[in-house]
Amino acid sequence: MAPQHFALLVATVLFAAHVSAAPAQVPPPNSPLAVICKQVDLKTFCDLLTKARDNNDTTAKMMGTTGVVATVLAPTDRGFVLTIKTMRKFLGVDDVAELKDNADLLSKFVKSHVVLGRASDTRSWRAGNILTNALTNALQMVEGLKMNLFLKGPVNTSKVVRRNLKATKTLVQVMEVPIYFTP
């Protein structure tokens, strides 16, 4: 076979493999991931969850199902912009793209925003209540709908800006800013 024919054959096979690759999984309509991705101000968190799910992160994969019982603390797009210096300080990354490219850090970030086993309605939140996220960090309620993430003292505070978005067995609480932690 002539070299140019071989190159054409290889290019054709590679193109066919690319075209027939499985499309990205679309989550069920009432899954936490679908509910989050429908919100116009949660696109960054949607992208991070989707990337973590594609990286086979267990928590993120559960967000793409309708059977998970959880509370998801979903930060707004604006919150990511407002806290870029905090992201740099606690996570050591300069932006969301860098966070997306670090599978281990992304997995921890997703877990810090998910409370498994409990769909927590904000109407029951009281000062002093504790939720434990999937990283086993304590999230303590403070005044009204604000919460602190505690490790060895408060790391940062975020407040709920839209509450109780229903996703089958999960409630999504839209948070003003992301919850950061020390990896």
NUKOL-142782 format. One record per residue (C-alpha): residue in three letters; x, y, z. Coordinates in Angstrom, 2 decimals. Layout:
BEGIN
@aa: ALA	u: X	v: Y	w: Z
...
This chain:
BEGIN
@aa: MET	u: 0.00	v: 0.00	w: 0.00
@aa: ALA	u: 1.32	v: 3.44	w: -0.93
@aa: PRO	u: 2.20	v: 5.73	w: 2.03
@aa: GLN	u: -0.40	v: 8.33	w: 1.03
@aa: HIS	u: -3.14	v: 5.66	w: 0.92
@aa: PHE	u: -2.09	v: 4.34	w: 4.32
@aa: ALA	u: -2.21	v: 7.86	w: 5.79
@aa: LEU	u: -5.67	v: 8.39	w: 4.28
@aa: LEU	u: -6.86	v: 5.05	w: 5.70
@aa: VAL	u: -5.54	v: 5.93	w: 9.19
@aa: ALA	u: -7.16	v: 9.39	w: 9.05
@aa: THR	u: -10.48	v: 7.84	w: 7.97
@aa: VAL	u: -10.41	v: 5.28	w: 10.79
@aa: LEU	u: -9.55	v: 7.95	w: 13.37
@aa: PHE	u: -12.31	v: 10.25	w: 12.09
@aa: ALA	u: -14.87	v: 7.41	w: 12.18
@aa: ALA	u: -13.87	v: 6.53	w: 15.74
@aa: HIS	u: -14.22	v: 10.19	w: 16.76
@aa: VAL	u: -17.65	v: 10.56	w: 15.13
@aa: SER	u: -18.98	v: 7.32	w: 16.65
@aa: ALA	u: -17.75	v: 8.12	w: 20.17
@aa: ALA	u: -20.51	v: 7.96	w: 22.74
@aa: PRO	u: -22.20	v: 11.31	w: 23.31
@aa: ALA	u: -21.94	v: 12.91	w: 26.74
@aa: GLN	u: -24.39	v: 11.40	w: 29.21
@aa: VAL	u: -27.48	v: 13.50	w: 29.68
@aa: PRO	u: -28.68	v: 13.24	w: 33.29
@aa: PRO	u: -32.33	v: 12.40	w: 34.03
@aa: PRO	u: -34.46	v: 15.58	w: 34.11
@aa: ASN	u: -35.09	v: 15.54	w: 37.88
@aa: SER	u: -31.56	v: 14.63	w: 38.94
@aa: PRO	u: -29.61	v: 17.17	w: 41.01
@aa: LEU	u: -27.21	v: 17.69	w: 38.10
@aa: ALA	u: -30.06	v: 18.45	w: 35.67
@aa: VAL	u: -31.75	v: 20.83	w: 38.11
@aa: ILE	u: -28.45	v: 22.66	w: 38.69
@aa: CYS	u: -27.64	v: 22.86	w: 34.98
@aa: LYS	u: -31.07	v: 24.39	w: 34.23
@aa: GLN	u: -30.29	v: 27.40	w: 36.46
@aa: VAL	u: -28.82	v: 30.32	w: 34.49
@aa: ASP	u: -26.61	v: 31.43	w: 37.39
@aa: LEU	u: -25.12	v: 27.99	w: 38.16
@aa: LYS	u: -23.33	v: 27.25	w: 34.88
@aa: THR	u: -19.86	v: 27.19	w: 36.47
@aa: PHE	u: -20.91	v: 24.70	w: 39.14
@aa: CYS	u: -22.76	v: 22.67	w: 36.48
@aa: ASP	u: -19.54	v: 22.51	w: 34.41
@aa: LEU	u: -17.51	v: 21.47	w: 37.47
@aa: LEU	u: -20.00	v: 18.74	w: 38.43
@aa: THR	u: -20.13	v: 17.46	w: 34.86
@aa: LYS	u: -16.33	v: 17.37	w: 34.59
@aa: ALA	u: -16.05	v: 15.57	w: 37.95
@aa: ARG	u: -18.69	v: 13.05	w: 36.80
@aa: ASP	u: -16.73	v: 12.51	w: 33.59
@aa: ASN	u: -13.65	v: 11.88	w: 35.77
@aa: ASN	u: -15.65	v: 9.11	w: 37.52
@aa: ASP	u: -15.97	v: 10.98	w: 40.81
@aa: THR	u: -18.47	v: 8.95	w: 42.85
@aa: THR	u: -20.25	v: 11.92	w: 44.43
@aa: ALA	u: -20.57	v: 13.74	w: 41.11
@aa: LYS	u: -21.87	v: 10.56	w: 39.44
@aa: MET	u: -24.58	v: 10.31	w: 42.13
@aa: MET	u: -25.66	v: 13.88	w: 41.27
@aa: GLY	u: -26.56	v: 12.56	w: 37.81
@aa: THR	u: -29.11	v: 10.10	w: 39.23
@aa: THR	u: -32.58	v: 10.48	w: 40.70
@aa: GLY	u: -32.02	v: 8.09	w: 43.61
@aa: VAL	u: -29.58	v: 10.12	w: 45.69
@aa: VAL	u: -30.76	v: 11.71	w: 48.94
@aa: ALA	u: -28.66	v: 14.82	w: 49.55
@aa: THR	u: -28.44	v: 18.54	w: 50.03
@aa: VAL	u: -26.36	v: 20.28	w: 47.37
@aa: LEU	u: -24.89	v: 23.68	w: 48.17
@aa: ALA	u: -24.54	v: 25.12	w: 44.66
@aa: PRO	u: -22.47	v: 28.34	w: 44.39
@aa: THR	u: -23.44	v: 31.01	w: 41.86
@aa: ASP	u: -21.31	v: 31.99	w: 38.89
@aa: ARG	u: -20.90	v: 35.44	w: 40.44
@aa: GLY	u: -19.67	v: 33.80	w: 43.64
@aa: PHE	u: -16.76	v: 32.20	w: 41.80
@aa: VAL	u: -15.76	v: 35.60	w: 40.39
@aa: LEU	u: -16.07	v: 37.32	w: 43.77
@aa: THR	u: -13.90	v: 34.77	w: 45.56
@aa: ILE	u: -11.07	v: 34.15	w: 43.10
@aa: LYS	u: -8.47	v: 35.31	w: 45.66
@aa: THR	u: -9.98	v: 32.94	w: 48.24
@aa: MET	u: -9.81	v: 30.11	w: 45.69
@aa: ARG	u: -6.14	v: 30.87	w: 45.14
@aa: LYS	u: -5.47	v: 31.04	w: 48.89
@aa: PHE	u: -7.22	v: 27.81	w: 49.90
@aa: LEU	u: -7.06	v: 25.62	w: 46.79
@aa: GLY	u: -3.86	v: 26.92	w: 45.21
@aa: VAL	u: -5.43	v: 27.36	w: 41.78
@aa: ASP	u: -5.76	v: 30.63	w: 39.88
@aa: ASP	u: -9.14	v: 30.05	w: 38.25
@aa: VAL	u: -11.98	v: 27.64	w: 37.58
@aa: ALA	u: -10.26	v: 26.21	w: 34.49
@aa: GLU	u: -7.29	v: 25.18	w: 36.61
@aa: LEU	u: -9.64	v: 23.62	w: 39.18
@aa: LYS	u: -11.35	v: 21.66	w: 36.39
@aa: ASP	u: -8.01	v: 20.31	w: 35.20
@aa: ASN	u: -7.04	v: 18.95	w: 38.63
@aa: ALA	u: -9.18	v: 15.79	w: 39.07
@aa: ASP	u: -8.29	v: 15.20	w: 42.74
@aa: LEU	u: -8.90	v: 18.79	w: 43.80
@aa: LEU	u: -12.10	v: 18.97	w: 41.72
@aa: SER	u: -13.39	v: 15.83	w: 43.44
@aa: LYS	u: -12.76	v: 17.37	w: 46.88
@aa: PHE	u: -14.39	v: 20.63	w: 45.78
@aa: VAL	u: -17.54	v: 18.80	w: 44.66
@aa: LYS	u: -17.65	v: 16.78	w: 47.89
@aa: SER	u: -17.37	v: 19.98	w: 49.94
@aa: HIS	u: -20.68	v: 21.14	w: 48.41
@aa: VAL	u: -22.69	v: 17.95	w: 48.97
@aa: VAL	u: -24.30	v: 16.69	w: 52.18
@aa: LEU	u: -25.18	v: 13.04	w: 51.53
@aa: GLY	u: -28.05	v: 11.19	w: 53.16
@aa: ARG	u: -30.09	v: 14.23	w: 54.09
@aa: ALA	u: -32.26	v: 16.54	w: 51.98
@aa: SER	u: -32.08	v: 19.55	w: 54.26
@aa: ASP	u: -34.85	v: 22.12	w: 53.88
@aa: THR	u: -33.56	v: 25.59	w: 54.81
@aa: ARG	u: -36.76	v: 26.22	w: 56.81
@aa: SER	u: -35.34	v: 23.83	w: 59.42
@aa: TRP	u: -31.92	v: 25.52	w: 59.62
@aa: ARG	u: -31.18	v: 27.19	w: 62.93
@aa: ALA	u: -28.07	v: 28.89	w: 64.25
@aa: GLY	u: -25.70	v: 26.25	w: 65.59
@aa: ASN	u: -27.05	v: 23.39	w: 63.42
@aa: ILE	u: -24.29	v: 21.31	w: 61.85
@aa: LEU	u: -24.35	v: 19.58	w: 58.46
@aa: THR	u: -21.45	v: 17.34	w: 57.47
@aa: ASN	u: -20.42	v: 17.44	w: 53.83
@aa: ALA	u: -19.03	v: 14.51	w: 51.85
@aa: LEU	u: -15.49	v: 15.54	w: 52.86
@aa: THR	u: -16.64	v: 15.15	w: 56.49
@aa: ASN	u: -16.12	v: 18.84	w: 57.15
@aa: ALA	u: -18.57	v: 20.51	w: 59.51
@aa: LEU	u: -20.83	v: 23.13	w: 57.97
@aa: GLN	u: -22.27	v: 25.18	w: 60.81
@aa: MET	u: -25.34	v: 27.36	w: 60.44
@aa: VAL	u: -24.93	v: 30.89	w: 61.65
@aa: GLU	u: -27.39	v: 33.77	w: 61.47
@aa: GLY	u: -30.35	v: 32.98	w: 59.25
@aa: LEU	u: -29.32	v: 31.31	w: 56.04
@aa: LYS	u: -25.56	v: 31.77	w: 56.41
@aa: MET	u: -23.15	v: 28.96	w: 57.11
@aa: ASN	u: -19.50	v: 28.63	w: 58.03
@aa: LEU	u: -17.18	v: 25.85	w: 57.00
@aa: PHE	u: -15.11	v: 24.86	w: 60.04
@aa: LEU	u: -11.85	v: 22.98	w: 59.98
@aa: LYS	u: -9.82	v: 24.42	w: 62.86
@aa: GLY	u: -11.83	v: 27.62	w: 62.83
@aa: PRO	u: -14.06	v: 29.30	w: 60.25
@aa: VAL	u: -12.66	v: 29.17	w: 56.72
@aa: ASN	u: -15.32	v: 31.13	w: 54.91
@aa: THR	u: -18.99	v: 32.03	w: 55.11
@aa: SER	u: -21.63	v: 31.71	w: 52.45
@aa: LYS	u: -25.33	v: 32.41	w: 52.52
@aa: VAL	u: -28.28	v: 30.88	w: 50.71
@aa: VAL	u: -29.60	v: 33.17	w: 47.97
@aa: ARG	u: -32.24	v: 30.80	w: 46.55
@aa: ARG	u: -33.52	v: 27.85	w: 48.47
@aa: ASN	u: -35.05	v: 24.42	w: 48.26
@aa: LEU	u: -34.84	v: 23.68	w: 44.52
@aa: LYS	u: -36.35	v: 20.20	w: 44.29
@aa: ALA	u: -34.49	v: 17.40	w: 42.51
@aa: THR	u: -36.38	v: 14.14	w: 43.18
@aa: LYS	u: -34.93	v: 13.19	w: 46.63
@aa: THR	u: -32.41	v: 16.04	w: 46.83
@aa: LEU	u: -32.71	v: 19.71	w: 47.70
@aa: VAL	u: -30.42	v: 22.21	w: 46.01
@aa: GLN	u: -29.56	v: 25.32	w: 48.01
@aa: VAL	u: -28.11	v: 28.10	w: 45.84
@aa: MET	u: -25.21	v: 29.65	w: 47.75
@aa: GLU	u: -23.81	v: 33.16	w: 47.35
@aa: VAL	u: -20.19	v: 31.93	w: 47.10
@aa: PRO	u: -18.40	v: 28.54	w: 47.00
@aa: ILE	u: -17.34	v: 26.80	w: 50.20
@aa: TYR	u: -13.57	v: 26.55	w: 50.34
@aa: PHE	u: -11.41	v: 24.19	w: 52.33
@aa: THR	u: -7.76	v: 23.37	w: 52.78
@aa: PRO	u: -6.88	v: 20.30	w: 50.69
